[in-house]
């Protein structure tokens, strides 16, 4: 549940570090590993992909 909440924050413009902390992660690296495992992209890559898709 934390990862989708963080993804929505990132999509809304929140930095990856801030989003990770806001949803309860202490370690940004742990957050990034779990995010990539779930979404197939690092949080930064996912954010860039999301922005590209929204521009279409």
Secondary structure by P-SEA (a helix, b strand, c coil): caaaaaaaaaaacccaaaaaaaaccccaaaaaaaaaaaccccaaaaaaaaaaaaac
